[in-house]
Amino acid sequence: MAGKEREMENEEMNLAELLKDTAEENQTRKILAILEESKDLQEAKEKVKALLKK
């Protein structure tokens, strides 16, 4: 039974890693969109800082 428990634990860890990676990728996409739509660096910085406050 310990083998199945370990396998489930590994699957949960893999899922957690996948969720983390997906969240990081989404955050990067948001930042890229901010950079593309901002008129200057200062505006982009303010928008990215606002993301961190959420």
C-alpha positions in Angstrom: 0.0 0.0 0.0 2.9 2.4 0.7 3.9 2.2 -3.0 0.4 3.5 -4.1 0.5 6.2 -1.5 3.9 7.3 -2.7 2.7 7.2 -6.3 -0.3 9.4 -5.5 2.0 11.8 -3.6 4.3 12.1 -6.6 1.3 12.8 -8.9 0.1 15.5 -6.5 3.6 17.0 -6.5 3.6 16.9 -10.3 0.2 18.6 -10.4 1.4 21.2 -8.0 4.5 21.9 -10.1 2.3 22.1 -13.2 0.0 24.6 -11.6 2.9 26.7 -10.4 4.5 26.7 -13.8 1.2 27.7 -15.4 0.7 30.5 -12.9 4.2 31.8 -13.6 3.6 31.7 -17.4 0.3 33.5 -17.0 2.0 36.2 -14.9 4.7 36.6 -17.6 2.0 36.9 -20.3 0.3 39.7 -18.2 3.6 41.5 -17.9 4.3 41.2 -21.6 0.8 42.6 -22.4 1.4 45.5 -20.0 4.7 46.3 -21.7 3.1 46.2 -25.1 0.2 48.5 -24.2 2.1 51.0 -22.1 3.1 54.3 -23.6 6.4 54.4 -21.6 8.5 52.6 -19.1 7.1 54.5 -16.1 3.5 53.5 -17.0 4.6 49.9 -17.4 6.3 49.9 -14.0 3.3 51.3 -12.3 1.0 48.7 -13.9 3.4 45.8 -13.0 3.6 47.1 -9.4 -0.2 47.2 -9.3 -0.2 43.5 -10.3 2.0 42.7 -7.3 -0.5 44.4 -4.9 -3.4 42.2 -6.0 
